[in-house]
Amino acid sequence: MQIPRNAVLLRIFIGEDDRHGHQPLYEAIVMKARELHLAGATVLRGPMGFGHSSRLHTTKILSLSEDLPFVIEIVDSEEKINAFLPALDAMMGSGLITLEKVQVLQYGANGNA
């Protein structure tokens, strides 16, 4: 699989407790991306954050939150990301989705898939 040098970064901000049916939302998003043959997805768990509600989510002992922030990043061609957006929209109840243009310098070992 190849990714064009000029690609798009899809970044999805959700909470750890967000779900799609009986499955954690972050898992559902990654599995859908894989099913649609996107180049790859990474899930990052944040130790602290807040969103639209301004409610603070943190790992600090005195104010322990079970709904920590998650960020899912997916990089692929603009066409493949745009084709993924309707499926993503159907899974999302709330959260933030951003897109930005990126340059892919390497993908896989020595630039190969």
Long-range contacts (C-beta under 8 A, 24 or more apart in sequence): 1-37, 1-39, 1-113, 2-107, 2-113, 3-39, 3-75, 3-76, 3-77, 3-104, 3-107, 4-77, 4-104, 5-103, 5-104, 5-105, 6-101, 6-103, 6-104, 7-75, 7-76, 7-77, 7-78, 7-101, 7-102, 7-103, 7-104, 8-75, 8-76, 8-77, 8-78, 8-81, 8-99, 8-100, 8-101, 8-102, 9-73, 9-74, 9-75, 9-99, 9-100, 9-101, 9-102, 10-73, 10-74, 10-75, 10-76, 10-81, 10-84, 10-88, 10-97, 10-98, 10-99, 11-71, 11-72, 11-73, 11-97, 11-98, 11-99, 11-100, 12-71, 12-72, 12-73, 12-74, 12-88, 12-92, 12-95, 12-96, 12-97, 13-51, 13-69, 13-70, 13-71, 13-95, 13-96, 13-97, 13-98, 14-69, 14-70, 14-72, 14-92, 14-94, 14-95, 15-51, 15-57, 15-67, 15-68, 15-69, 15-70, 15-95, 16-45, 16-66, 16-67, 16-68, 16-69, 16-70, 17-66, 17-67, 18-70, 18-93, 18-94, 18-95, 20-91, 25-91, 25-92, 25-95, 26-70, 26-72, 28-91, 29-72, 29-88, 29-91, 30-72, 32-84, 32-87, 32-88, 32-91, 33-74, 33-84, 36-80, 36-83, 36-84, 36-87, 37-80, 38-74, 38-76, 38-80, 38-81, 38-84, 39-74, 39-75, 39-76, 39-80, 39-107, 40-74, 40-75, 41-72, 41-73, 41-74, 42-72, 42-73, 42-74, 43-70, 43-71, 43-72, 44-70, 44-71, 44-72, 44-73, 45-69, 45-70, 46-70, 46-71, 51-95, 51-96, 52-94, 52-96, 75-102, 75-104
